[in-house]
Amino acid sequence: MPVEKKLEEPVTVTTIIEKWQWTALRNLAFMEHKSQAEIVREALEEYLKNKSYEKPIPVFEN
């Protein structure tokens, strides 16, 4: 089983997705020998890169 990268400041996020999305995620994770969390993190990172046009996104902390 592959070892995941250590996160610098991990935060737990709970979300609700469609069943077909969950099935696709589960199958992809199995085929790529990755965790579902790793695939979600990679997808989110790519999405944020595309949305921010290479600029950092401001982080608002409570």
RAWO-V631987 format. One record per residue. N is the residue number from 1. SS is DSSP state (h for helix, s for strand, l for the rest). Layout:
BEGIN
N_SS + N_SS
END
This chain:
BEGIN
1_l + 2_l + 3_l + 4_l + 5_l + 6_l + 7_l + 8_l + 9_l + 10_l + 11_l + 12_l + 13_l + 14_l + 15_l + 16_l + 17_l + 18_l + 19_h + 20_h + 21_h + 22_h + 23_h + 24_h + 25_h + 26_h + 27_h + 28_h + 29_h + 30_h + 31_h + 32_h + 33_l + 34_l + 35_l + 36_h + 37_h + 38_h + 39_h + 40_h + 41_h + 42_h + 43_h + 44_h + 45_h + 46_h + 47_h + 48_h + 49_h + 50_h + 51_h + 52_h + 53_l + 54_l + 55_l + 56_l + 57_l + 58_l + 59_l + 60_l + 61_l + 62_l
END
